[in-house]
Amino acid sequence: MFSTSQNTNYYIDLFAGCGGLSLGLHNAGWKGLFAIEKNREAFNTLKHNLIDYKNHFDWPFWLEQKNHEIDSILGSHKTELLNLRGQVDLVAGGPPCQGFSTAGMRNEDDVRNGLIRSYLKFIMYVKPKMILFENVKGFTLKFEKNKSKGKVYSEYVLKILNRLGYEVEGKMLDFSKFGVPQKRTRFILIGIRKDVAEDLKIKAKQFYQLLRRNKLAFFKERNLPQNPTLGHAISDLLKSNGLIQTPDRKGFKSGLYKKPQSRYQEYLRIGNNNQIPHSHSFARHSARIEQRLAYFLANHAPNKKISQATKDQLNISKHSIFPLGKNFPTPTLTTLPDDYIHYQEPRILTVREYARIQSFPDWYEFTGKYTTGGKLRKMEVPRYTQIGNAIPPLFGEQSGVALKRLLS
């Protein structure tokens, strides 16, 4: 089915999105078999970068290289999945988080929560040596609005994985502690098949120890700062650098590069041959909106949400607005770019700036619409949303390094 090698670690990426975790595993020396992602726009970004450009996957002949729903794969390719037993080192990725997220309307009856069962069925079929599972903090919390159910999904997953023969450990991790300029806390679960754990004399909890122990060497080797700020990430992408017509967005202007201002910028610009930063297209704010954003920057503390009293005074109905601070990591990026005001210029962030904060390198190109709105939000996954939903590649790479060391 695919070429095997003692020195090659193979994985499958479930709910892969635009490829943040796959990119991190690629950089850590893993080889992908395939990725499952339901949304066409997000999968097209992954395909453009990791299949067409990097040739990262040994894609099986029986699976078309396109977006797929996990349940359709489970139903139509059960035999092929069962035949993968003994060949897959890792299944990575976690189901969509919107039903669990405390940033939105937590809903225990969100149909996407049912994808947990699909995920567990996939694990049962493939039986990988290891599991890397990621989800939001809300995944570990009980749904208080429905006392009759009140399920803590993390406990359910731990219990079922244990029944399936895995030794498991889950912890909350803040990605800003791992070189990402963003306060982004996620539930990270590691599972090791019990026979593998016994043979190699390893435990799932060792992953977190390795992750922390390897940090200094990881950042030193790449000449990266351990605690980058927003300024470290995007200060070379100011609108004041100059403007040019956006190549793939009619009627919009893009910004130009300035000389790198930090080691973080130098690192993320490696391998990029574009003269214009890709997806660095500015929103067309009206003069009134620019004045309002400038007022917030001048009169409110950085990284603090604009108060409800201030919003009422200015007749603003928007739920969250954060003026950002140059010398801090950002709050958790959502899929709504107008939640955040650039630390220096009265505007929202660009797609490229979003990508920098999430630690995507500049050569990584996002495809599809830039943004969307209204009812289309439920169907479309534009560039901002792809990035807001992603696992930061820099964290994915550190995870990949720690997992390889456990297996070796």
Secondary structure, DSSP 8 states (H G I E B T S, - for coil): -----TT--EEEEES-TTSHHHHHHHHTT-EEEEEE-S-HHHHHHHIIIIIIIT--B---TTS-SS---HHHHHHH-HHHHHTTTTT-SEEE-----TTT-TTS---TT-GGGGHHHHHHHHHHHH--SEEEEEEEGGGGS--TT-TTT---HHHHHHHHHHHTTEEEEEEEEEGGGGT-SB--EEEEEEEEEHHHHHHHT--TTHHHHHHHHTHHHHHHHHT--SS--HHHHHTT--GGG-EEE-TTSTT-EEE------SHHHHHHTTT---SS-TT-B-----HHHHHHHHHHHHHS-TT----HHHHHHTT---S--EE--TTS-B----S-GGGEE-SSSSS---HHHHHHHTT--TT----S-S---GGGGGT---HHHHHHTS--HHHHHHHHHHHHHHH-
